[in-house]
Amino acid sequence: MYTSFFGLTEKPFAITPDPRYLFLSERHAEALAHLAYGIQEAGGFVQLTGEVGTGKTMVVRSLLQQLPANCDMALILNPRITPAEFLLAICDELHLPVAERLASSVKGLVDLLTRFLLDAHSRGRRVVVMVDEAQNLSPDVLEQVRLLTNLETATQKLLQIILVGQPELRDVLSRSDLRQLAQRITGRYHLEALTRSESIAYVRHRLRVAGATSDLFTNGALHEVHRLSGGIPRIINVVCDRALLGAFTREEHRVTGQLVRQAASEVYGRPVLAPWIRWLALAGGAAGLALLGLAVWRATLGSETPASAVQPLPAAAVAASPAAPPPAAEPPPAPEPDPQDLPSLLVLSAAQTSTDAAFAELLSLWGASYQPGSGRPCDQVADQGLQCVAQMGTFAQLKLIDRPAILSLTDRSGGEHQVVLESLDGDRARIALGATRHELSLAELADYWFGEFLVIWRPSIPLAKQLRIGMRGDDVRWLREGLALLEGAPVESGGADLFDGELERQVQDFQRSRRLTVDGIAGLQTQLVLESAIGTPGAPTLAASAGVTGGGA
């Protein structure tokens, strides 16, 4: 819903365990290495535990993508089963045919697995059974798990077992009747929640994977995300997703701490207050107690003071008391705003600096139309075959993108204004305020612009998304042909739609030449700059926009 508004290719905070979004904090890297060690080394059990939502399943999914070529993995996701069902599930995962007469026989299934494991060992293959949510295994199944580790040759175990579960798994394995199994655990690791710095890096990582080219969360919002989630990745995902949705509905291009607190209130089903309010309430309570104590002390003191001790104020003292101050003079009239001064110009042109006015002007440069009140601005843009891209950047980036843009300016009183940047020429800029055009220096404009801008472009591919090595499709073909066109090189027909290592090198060279982030990933910003460098017929540019007037109509 909000992806195009923020210039994203997909939702960055989905709670499904997509390995592409794996954030390798120090703890997650250790957990992944722990599991990898369990696969490579023979014998015993490996145990991985962690609180709900800390990313255990994400680590498991990432491990599955890194399995050695000689490894066969049986992943058991439903541990609430009988011993026979557990053995049958292992056979199914290993694609081992089971005769119907053996389906309910524990001995028959164990014999079948033994023959399979011996054959795999003779072929130099490793077999691993990984059980997720292992805290739900019954004692009977756990005992069967232990017996499976008895399958061995004279030199090594034939089966490696990895148990992944919540902290309750440690309590289960500490039971006296399972001590034989606990003694065979050769490695234990507990996955902790993220630290504050890791939580902030985690949010930014997921946004980058989803195609973000700027920080969509303010620093205050990122600190609130950690405070309210406790560093639990799953809660971070849910809160951030709701916060982005809230910003989208308010048409705000950055998520603030207030939006994060509102999102957390919806997630937790109770009001969530800013931390300073709690401290203010505590301070107010302490001050109230102090005042109450002072009032009690004064009342006690007053009751012990005889009436004769209270003397009237002498008449001379009354006469000497200061007189009431004279009425304040009328403030001088405010000076008339200078129409050539940018902040004054913004105030005088407030009706022409609304979001509706800016989108109407920007779309007119593309030969498109805008109807206030007829839907969200970026939805109207999309309906006309165009796309909004909101970013944080500099004038140098705007020159590279070379497309007219809506700039968010802030006047001296903190009021926000949306103006259309029509051209950039050296150190001069031209902005549109309704029907008038004004030329000013970049230095003057920079005093009231803090880097927020929105451009419109017509992507050469229907759904512009982040392109990286290993991807295939028409969008990759467009990328390859565009880079070849700039280099004056021919495009080979074979494999043109595959993002291979050579194309990654070309993307890096292009990014380096344009002073973009050199990562070999063709994100939205790289695509925008490439599309501008290639040239799109009919697209307005900052260099070619016509009609200059100095400070007037």
C-alpha positions as CSV (number, residue, x, y, z in Angstrom):
1,M,0.0,0.0,0.0
2,Y,2.7,2.5,1.0
3,T,5.6,1.1,-1.0
4,S,5.4,3.5,-4.0
5,F,4.8,6.5,-1.8
6,F,8.2,5.9,-0.1
7,G,10.0,4.7,-3.2
8,L,10.2,1.1,-2.0
9,T,10.1,-2.1,-4.2
10,E,8.4,-4.2,-1.5
11,K,7.3,-4.1,2.1
12,P,10.5,-4.0,4.2
13,F,9.0,-5.2,7.5
14,A,7.1,-8.4,6.6
15,I,7.3,-10.9,9.4
16,T,7.9,-13.9,7.0
17,P,11.4,-15.2,7.4
18,D,12.9,-14.1,4.1
19,P,16.7,-14.8,4.1
20,R,17.4,-11.8,1.9
21,Y,16.5,-9.6,4.9
22,L,18.8,-11.5,7.3
23,F,20.6,-8.9,9.5
24,L,23.8,-10.4,10.8
25,S,24.2,-8.7,14.1
26,E,27.1,-10.1,16.2
27,R,24.6,-12.4,17.9
28,H,23.0,-13.6,14.7
29,A,26.4,-14.2,13.1
30,E,27.4,-16.3,16.1
31,A,24.2,-18.3,15.9
32,L,24.6,-19.0,12.2
33,A,28.2,-20.0,12.7
34,H,27.0,-22.2,15.6
35,L,24.6,-24.1,13.3
36,A,27.1,-24.3,10.5
37,Y,29.6,-25.9,12.9
38,G,26.9,-28.4,13.9
39,I,26.5,-29.5,10.3
40,Q,30.2,-29.8,9.6
41,E,31.2,-31.6,12.8
42,A,30.0,-35.1,13.5
43,G,28.3,-36.4,16.7
44,G,25.9,-35.3,19.3
45,F,23.3,-32.5,19.4
46,V,23.5,-28.8,18.8
47,Q,21.0,-26.6,20.7
48,L,19.9,-23.1,19.7
49,T,17.5,-21.2,21.9
50,G,16.1,-17.7,21.9
51,E,13.1,-15.7,23.0
52,V,10.0,-15.5,20.7
53,G,10.7,-13.2,17.7
54,T,14.5,-12.9,18.1
55,G,15.1,-14.3,14.6
56,K,15.8,-18.0,15.2
57,T,13.7,-19.1,12.1
58,M,15.4,-16.4,10.0
59,V,18.8,-17.9,11.0
60,V,17.6,-21.4,10.1
61,R,16.3,-20.3,6.7
62,S,19.6,-18.6,6.0
63,L,21.5,-21.8,7.0
64,L,19.4,-23.8,4.5
65,Q,20.6,-21.6,1.7
66,Q,24.2,-22.2,2.7
67,L,24.2,-26.0,3.0
68,P,27.3,-27.8,1.7
69,A,26.8,-29.7,-1.5
70,N,27.3,-33.0,0.3
71,C,24.6,-32.4,3.0
72,D,21.1,-33.7,3.2
73,M,18.8,-31.8,5.5
74,A,15.5,-33.0,7.1
75,L,13.7,-30.0,8.6
76,I,10.9,-30.8,11.1
77,L,8.6,-27.8,11.7
78,N,5.7,-29.6,13.5
79,P,7.1,-31.3,16.6
80,R,3.8,-32.2,18.2
81,I,3.8,-35.7,16.9
82,T,4.4,-39.3,18.0
83,P,7.7,-41.1,17.7
84,A,6.5,-43.0,14.6
85,E,5.2,-39.8,13.0
86,F,8.6,-38.2,13.8
87,L,10.5,-40.9,12.1
88,L,8.1,-40.9,9.1
89,A,8.5,-37.1,8.8
90,I,12.3,-37.5,8.6
91,C,11.9,-40.1,5.9
92,D,9.6,-37.7,3.9
93,E,12.1,-34.9,4.2
94,L,14.9,-37.1,3.0
95,H,12.7,-38.3,0.1
96,L,13.0,-41.9,1.4
97,P,10.2,-44.2,0.1
98,V,8.3,-45.9,3.0
99,A,6.2,-49.0,2.4
100,E,2.7,-48.7,3.8
101,R,3.3,-51.6,6.2
102,L,6.2,-49.7,7.8
103,A,4.4,-46.3,8.2
104,S,3.4,-47.0,11.9
105,S,6.3,-49.2,12.9
106,V,9.1,-47.5,14.9
107,K,11.5,-50.4,14.4
108,G,10.8,-50.7,10.7
109,L,11.4,-46.9,10.2
110,V,14.6,-47.0,12.3
111,D,15.9,-49.9,10.2
112,L,15.0,-48.1,7.0
113,L,16.8,-44.9,8.2
114,T,19.8,-47.0,9.3
115,R,20.3,-48.4,5.8
116,F,19.8,-45.0,4.2
117,L,22.4,-43.4,6.6
118,L,25.0,-46.1,6.0
119,D,24.5,-45.7,2.2
120,A,24.9,-41.9,2.6
121,H,28.0,-42.3,4.6
122,S,29.6,-44.6,2.0
123,R,28.9,-41.8,-0.6
124,G,30.5,-39.2,1.6
125,R,27.3,-37.4,2.4
126,R,26.2,-35.8,5.7
127,V,22.6,-36.2,7.0
128,V,21.3,-33.6,9.4
129,V,17.9,-33.4,11.2
130,M,16.8,-30.0,12.4
131,V,13.8,-29.6,14.6
132,D,12.2,-26.2,15.0
133,E,10.1,-25.3,18.0
134,A,11.8,-28.2,19.8
135,Q,10.5,-27.2,23.2
136,N,7.2,-28.8,22.1
137,L,8.7,-32.3,21.6
138,S,7.2,-34.9,24.0
139,P,9.5,-36.9,26.2
140,D,8.8,-40.0,24.1
141,V,9.9,-38.2,20.9
142,L,13.0,-36.8,22.6
143,E,14.0,-40.3,23.7
144,Q,13.6,-41.4,20.1
145,V,15.8,-38.5,19.0
146,R,18.5,-39.6,21.5
147,L,18.3,-43.2,20.2
148,L,18.8,-42.0,16.6
149,T,22.2,-40.6,17.6
150,N,23.3,-44.2,18.5
151,L,23.4,-44.9,14.8
152,E,27.2,-44.7,14.1
153,T,30.2,-46.4,12.5
154,A,33.4,-47.2,14.3
155,T,34.7,-43.7,13.7
156,Q,31.7,-41.3,13.6
157,K,28.0,-40.7,14.1
158,L,25.8,-41.1,11.1
159,L,23.3,-38.5,12.0
160,Q,23.6,-34.9,13.3
161,I,20.6,-33.4,15.1
162,I,20.0,-29.7,15.7
163,L,17.3,-28.6,18.2
164,V,16.0,-25.0,17.8
165,G,13.5,-23.7,20.3
166,Q,12.4,-21.1,22.9
167,P,14.1,-20.8,26.3
168,E,11.7,-23.4,27.6
169,L,13.8,-26.0,25.7
170,R,16.6,-25.6,28.2
171,D,14.1,-26.4,31.0
172,V,12.9,-29.5,29.2
173,L,16.4,-30.8,28.6
174,S,17.4,-30.2,32.2
175,R,14.8,-32.8,33.4
176,S,16.4,-35.8,35.2
177,D,14.7,-38.3,32.9
178,L,16.4,-36.7,29.9
179,R,19.9,-36.4,31.3
180,Q,21.2,-38.9,28.9
181,L,20.1,-36.7,26.0
182,A,21.4,-33.5,27.7
183,Q,24.8,-35.1,28.1
184,R,25.1,-35.5,24.3
185,I,24.6,-31.8,23.6
186,T,28.0,-30.7,22.2
187,G,27.0,-27.1,21.6
188,R,24.6,-24.6,23.1
189,Y,23.8,-21.0,22.0
190,H,21.2,-18.6,23.2
191,L,20.1,-15.8,20.9
192,E,19.6,-12.5,22.7
193,A,17.6,-9.4,21.7
194,L,19.3,-6.6,19.6
195,T,21.1,-3.8,21.3
196,R,20.1,-0.2,20.6
197,S,22.7,0.3,17.9
198,E,21.9,-3.1,16.4
199,S,18.1,-2.2,16.3
200,I,18.8,1.0,14.5
201,A,21.1,-0.8,12.0
202,Y,18.5,-3.5,11.6
203,V,15.8,-1.1,10.6
204,R,18.1,0.7,8.1
205,H,19.2,-2.7,6.7
206,R,15.7,-3.8,5.9
207,L,14.8,-0.5,4.3
208,R,17.9,-0.7,2.1
209,V,17.0,-4.2,1.0
210,A,13.5,-3.0,0.1
211,G,14.9,-0.3,-2.1
212,A,15.0,2.8,0.2
213,T,17.7,5.3,-0.8
214,S,17.3,7.6,2.2
215,D,16.5,7.4,5.9
216,L,12.7,7.1,6.2
217,F,12.9,7.2,10.1
218,T,14.2,10.1,12.1
219,N,16.9,9.5,14.7
220,G,14.3,10.0,17.4
221,A,12.0,7.5,15.8
222,L,14.7,4.9,15.6
223,H,15.5,5.2,19.3
224,E,11.8,4.9,20.1
225,V,11.6,1.7,17.9
226,H,14.3,0.1,20.1
227,R,12.8,1.3,23.4
228,L,9.3,0.1,22.6
229,S,10.3,-3.2,21.0
230,G,13.0,-4.2,23.5
231,G,15.2,-5.1,20.5
232,I,13.0,-8.1,19.5
233,P,13.2,-8.2,15.6
234,R,9.6,-9.4,15.2
235,I,8.2,-6.6,17.3
236,I,10.4,-4.1,15.4
237,N,8.9,-5.3,12.1
238,V,5.3,-5.0,13.3
239,V,5.8,-1.5,14.8
240,C,7.8,-0.2,11.9
241,D,5.3,-1.5,9.4
242,R,2.4,0.2,11.2
243,A,4.5,3.4,11.6
244,L,5.2,3.5,7.8
245,L,1.5,3.0,7.2
246,G,0.7,5.9,9.6
247,A,3.1,8.2,7.8
248,F,1.6,7.2,4.4
249,T,-1.9,8.0,5.5
250,R,-0.7,11.5,6.7
251,E,1.3,11.9,3.5
252,E,4.5,12.4,5.6
253,H,7.7,11.2,4.0
254,R,9.6,10.5,7.2
255,V,8.5,8.6,10.3
256,T,8.8,10.5,13.6
257,G,8.9,9.3,17.2
258,Q,5.3,10.3,17.6
259,L,4.2,8.0,14.7
260,V,6.3,5.2,16.2
261,R,4.5,5.6,19.6
262,Q,1.1,5.6,17.9
263,A,2.0,2.4,16.0
264,A,3.2,0.8,19.2
265,S,-0.1,1.8,20.9
266,E,-2.0,-0.1,18.2
267,V,0.3,-3.1,18.4
268,Y,0.1,-3.4,22.2
269,G,-3.5,-2.3,22.5
270,R,-2.7,0.3,25.1
271,P,-1.5,3.9,25.1
272,V,2.3,4.3,24.8
273,L,3.7,7.6,26.1
274,A,6.9,9.4,25.4
275,P,9.6,8.7,27.9
276,W,9.8,12.3,29.0
277,I,6.2,12.2,30.1
278,R,6.9,9.4,32.5
279,W,9.8,11.4,34.0
280,L,7.7,14.5,34.1
281,A,5.0,12.6,36.0
282,L,7.6,11.3,38.5
283,A,9.0,14.7,38.9
284,G,5.6,16.2,39.4
285,G,4.8,13.6,42.0
286,A,8.0,14.3,43.9
287,A,7.2,18.1,43.7
288,G,3.7,17.5,44.9
289,L,5.0,15.5,47.9
290,A,7.5,18.3,48.7
291,L,4.7,21.0,48.5
292,L,2.4,18.9,50.7
293,G,5.2,18.5,53.3
294,L,5.9,22.3,53.2
295,A,2.2,23.0,53.6
296,V,1.9,20.7,56.6
297,W,5.0,22.3,58.2
298,R,3.7,25.8,57.7
299,A,0.3,24.9,59.1
300,T,2.0,23.3,62.2
301,L,4.2,26.4,62.6
302,G,1.2,28.7,62.3
303,S,-0.7,26.9,64.9
304,E,2.1,27.4,67.4
305,T,2.5,31.1,66.7
306,P,0.4,33.4,69.1
307,A,-1.9,36.0,67.5
308,S,-0.1,38.8,69.3
309,A,3.1,37.9,67.4
310,V,1.5,39.0,64.1
311,Q,2.1,42.8,63.7
312,P,0.4,45.0,61.2
313,L,2.6,46.5,58.5
314,P,3.6,50.1,59.4
315,A,2.0,52.9,57.4
316,A,5.4,54.1,56.2
317,A,6.1,50.7,54.7
318,V,2.7,50.7,52.9
319,A,3.5,54.1,51.5
320,A,6.9,52.9,50.4
321,S,5.6,49.9,48.5
322,P,6.2,50.0,44.8
323,A,3.4,51.3,42.6
324,A,1.8,49.2,39.9
325,P,3.9,49.3,36.7
326,P,2.6,51.6,33.9
327,P,0.8,49.9,31.0
328,A,3.1,48.5,28.4
329,A,3.6,50.7,25.3
330,E,2.0,49.5,22.0
331,P,4.5,47.3,20.1
332,P,5.9,48.9,16.9
333,P,4.2,47.7,13.7
334,A,5.9,44.8,12.0
335,P,8.0,45.7,9.0
336,E,6.4,45.0,5.6
337,P,7.8,41.7,4.2
338,D,10.3,42.0,1.4
339,P,8.8,40.3,-1.6
340,Q,12.4,39.5,-2.8
341,D,13.2,37.7,0.4
342,L,12.6,33.9,0.2
343,P,11.0,33.3,3.6
344,S,8.8,36.4,3.1
345,L,8.0,35.2,-0.4
346,L,6.9,31.8,1.0
347,V,4.6,33.5,3.5
348,L,3.1,35.8,0.9
349,S,2.6,32.8,-1.5
350,A,1.3,30.3,1.1
351,A,-1.7,29.5,-1.1
352,Q,0.6,28.4,-3.9
353,T,2.9,26.3,-1.7
354,S,0.5,23.5,-0.7
355,T,1.0,19.9,-1.6
356,D,-1.9,20.1,-4.1
357,A,-0.5,23.1,-5.8
358,A,3.0,21.6,-6.0
359,F,1.8,18.3,-7.5
360,A,-0.4,20.2,-10.0
361,E,2.6,22.2,-11.2
362,L,5.0,19.2,-11.3
363,L,2.5,17.0,-13.3
364,S,1.9,19.8,-15.7
365,L,5.6,19.7,-16.6
366,W,5.1,16.0,-17.6
367,G,2.0,16.9,-19.6
368,A,-0.2,15.2,-17.0
369,S,-3.0,16.5,-14.9
370,Y,-3.8,16.6,-11.2
371,Q,-7.2,16.9,-9.5
372,P,-7.2,18.0,-5.8
373,G,-9.4,15.9,-3.7
374,S,-9.5,13.0,-6.2
375,G,-7.2,10.6,-4.4
376,R,-3.7,10.6,-3.0
377,P,-1.2,12.5,-5.2
378,C,1.1,9.6,-5.9
379,D,-1.9,7.4,-6.7
380,Q,-2.9,10.0,-9.4
381,V,0.7,10.0,-10.6
382,A,0.7,6.1,-10.9
383,D,-2.6,6.2,-12.7
384,Q,-0.9,8.2,-15.5
385,G,2.0,5.8,-16.0
386,L,4.4,7.7,-13.8
387,Q,6.0,7.0,-10.4
388,C,6.8,9.1,-7.3
389,V,10.2,8.8,-5.7
390,A,10.7,10.5,-2.4
391,Q,14.3,10.9,-1.2
392,M,16.7,12.8,1.0
393,G,19.7,14.3,-0.9
394,T,21.6,17.3,-2.2
395,F,21.6,19.7,-5.1
396,A,24.3,17.5,-6.7
397,Q,22.0,14.5,-6.6
398,L,19.2,16.5,-8.1
399,K,21.5,17.6,-10.9
400,L,22.4,13.9,-11.6
401,I,18.7,12.9,-11.6
402,D,18.0,15.9,-13.8
403,R,14.2,16.0,-13.2
404,P,12.0,18.7,-11.8
405,A,11.3,18.1,-8.2
406,I,9.1,19.1,-5.3
407,L,11.2,20.6,-2.5
408,S,10.0,20.8,1.1
409,L,11.1,24.2,2.5
410,T,10.7,25.6,6.0
411,D,10.2,29.3,6.7
412,R,11.5,31.2,9.7
413,S,8.4,30.4,11.8
414,G,8.6,26.7,11.1
415,G,5.9,26.6,8.5
416,E,6.3,24.0,5.7
417,H,6.0,24.9,2.0
418,Q,6.1,22.7,-1.1
419,V,7.7,24.4,-4.1
420,V,8.7,23.0,-7.5
421,L,12.3,23.2,-8.6
422,E,12.2,23.8,-12.3
423,S,15.8,24.4,-13.3
424,L,19.3,24.3,-11.9
425,D,22.0,26.4,-13.7
426,G,25.3,26.6,-12.0
427,D,24.7,28.1,-8.6
428,R,21.3,29.4,-9.5
429,A,17.9,27.8,-9.2
430,R,14.4,28.6,-10.5
431,I,11.3,27.6,-8.4
432,A,7.7,27.8,-9.4
433,L,5.1,29.3,-7.0
434,G,1.8,28.8,-8.8
435,A,1.9,30.9,-12.0
436,T,5.0,32.8,-11.0
437,R,8.7,31.9,-11.4
438,H,11.5,33.1,-9.1
439,E,15.2,32.8,-9.6
440,L,17.5,32.7,-6.6
441,S,20.9,31.4,-5.5
442,L,21.4,27.8,-4.3
443,A,23.0,29.3,-1.1
444,E,19.8,31.2,-0.3
445,L,17.6,28.1,-1.1
446,A,19.8,25.8,1.0
447,D,19.1,27.9,4.1
448,Y,15.4,26.7,4.0
449,W,15.8,23.3,2.4
450,F,16.9,20.3,4.5
451,G,17.3,17.7,1.7
452,E,13.7,16.4,1.3
453,F,12.5,16.1,-2.3
454,L,10.2,14.2,-4.5
455,V,10.7,13.5,-8.2
456,I,8.4,12.0,-10.8
457,W,9.8,9.6,-13.5
458,R,8.5,7.3,-16.1
459,P,10.3,3.9,-15.4
460,S,11.3,2.0,-18.5
461,I,10.1,-1.2,-16.7
462,P,6.6,-1.5,-15.3
463,L,7.6,-2.3,-11.7
464,A,10.9,-0.6,-10.9
465,K,12.7,-2.6,-8.2
466,Q,16.1,-3.1,-6.8
467,L,18.3,-5.1,-9.2
468,R,21.1,-7.2,-8.0
469,I,23.3,-10.1,-9.0
470,G,21.5,-13.4,-9.8
471,M,18.2,-11.7,-10.9
472,R,16.8,-12.3,-14.4
473,G,14.2,-10.5,-16.5
474,D,13.3,-7.6,-18.8
475,D,14.4,-5.1,-16.2
476,V,17.9,-6.6,-16.1
477,R,18.0,-6.4,-19.9
478,W,17.1,-2.7,-19.8
479,L,19.8,-2.1,-17.3
480,R,22.4,-3.9,-19.4
481,E,21.3,-2.2,-22.6
482,G,21.4,1.2,-20.9
483,L,24.9,0.8,-19.6
484,A,26.1,-0.5,-22.9
485,L,24.6,2.5,-24.7
486,L,26.5,4.9,-22.4
487,E,29.7,3.0,-23.0
488,G,29.1,2.7,-26.7
489,A,29.5,-1.0,-26.5
490,P,27.3,-3.7,-28.3
491,V,24.9,-5.8,-26.3
492,E,25.2,-9.6,-26.7
493,S,21.9,-11.3,-27.2
494,G,22.7,-14.4,-25.1
495,G,22.3,-13.9,-21.4
496,A,21.3,-10.3,-21.7
497,D,18.5,-10.7,-19.1
498,L,20.8,-12.2,-16.4
499,F,22.4,-10.0,-13.8
500,D,25.8,-11.6,-13.7
501,G,29.2,-10.7,-12.3
502,E,30.1,-8.7,-15.4
503,L,27.0,-6.6,-15.2
504,E,27.6,-6.0,-11.5
505,R,31.1,-4.6,-12.4
506,Q,29.5,-2.3,-15.0
507,V,27.0,-1.0,-12.4
508,Q,29.8,-0.3,-10.0
509,D,31.7,1.6,-12.7
510,F,28.6,3.7,-13.5
511,Q,28.0,4.4,-9.8
512,R,31.6,5.4,-9.3
513,S,31.5,7.8,-12.3
514,R,28.3,9.5,-11.0
515,R,29.6,9.5,-7.3
516,L,26.8,7.3,-6.2
517,T,27.1,4.6,-3.5
518,V,29.3,1.9,-5.1
519,D,27.6,-1.4,-4.2
520,G,26.9,-3.0,-7.5
521,I,23.1,-2.9,-6.8
522,A,20.9,-1.0,-9.2
523,G,18.5,0.6,-6.8
524,L,16.0,3.3,-7.6
525,Q,18.6,6.1,-7.4
526,T,21.0,4.3,-9.7
527,Q,18.1,3.6,-12.1
528,L,17.0,7.3,-12.0
529,V,20.4,8.6,-12.8
530,L,20.8,6.0,-15.6
531,E,17.4,6.8,-17.1
532,S,18.4,10.5,-17.0
533,A,21.8,9.8,-18.6
534,I,20.2,7.7,-21.4
535,G,17.4,10.3,-22.0
536,T,13.7,9.7,-22.2
537,P,11.8,11.5,-25.0
538,G,9.2,13.9,-23.6
539,A,10.6,13.9,-20.0
540,P,11.2,17.4,-18.5
541,T,14.7,18.1,-17.3
542,L,16.2,20.6,-14.9
543,A,18.5,21.9,-17.6
544,A,15.9,22.3,-20.4
545,S,12.9,23.8,-18.5
546,A,12.1,27.1,-20.1
547,G,10.7,30.4,-18.9
548,V,12.8,32.5,-16.5
549,T,11.6,35.6,-14.6
550,G,13.5,37.2,-11.8
551,G,11.3,37.3,-8.7
552,G,8.1,37.9,-10.6
553,A,5.5,36.6,-13.0
